[in-house]
Amino acid sequence: MDTVTAVRDRILELCELRGISINKLATLSAVPPSSVKNILYGKSQNPKLLTIKLLCDGLGITLGEFFSAPVFDQLEQEIK
């Protein structure tokens, strides 16, 4: 699994846990829905940390909480 996929999976997991849609997350985060969807559908291969921080703010969590998930611990090194 790569980092972009891990970020996508984590966003989806957190939305599911909170029972909110992607559009609701975008509204709560003040991030355009198209930006969130670009991350989720793989069009954005390098999402900005600021965007992830805004999503975390909308979810009511810290960046540390976002990245403190098993999916990130299992990432392989991407530089070969």
Beta strands, then each sheet from edge to edge (+ up, - down):
end
